[in-house]
Amino acid sequence: MSDRLSYEEKKALPDSVFGLPERREYPMPDAEHVRAAEAYFRDCPEDLKPKLARAILSRAKEYGVDVKSPTILAYAARQ
């Protein structure tokens, strides 16, 4: 499996699996895509990073992915 979803695959996903559901960006329907979201975190707009970081950690917990990125952990702790 690839960390790339086709347009049709992405379109079929519910908003709830996206790190940024209002923008339908950073889909995380499985563990592999949680890791991809972690890898592409740096590309997220600065003002949305805390929200995305919390979403990554939430989905990671659901799929048993251990997020070790100090950057993501720091952003997730922001209010």
Buried (B, 14 or more C-beta within 10 A) or exposed (E): EEBEBEEEEBEEBEEEBBBBBEEBBBBBBBBBBBBBBBEBBEEBEEEBBBBBBBBBBEBBEEBEBEBEBEEBEEBBEEE
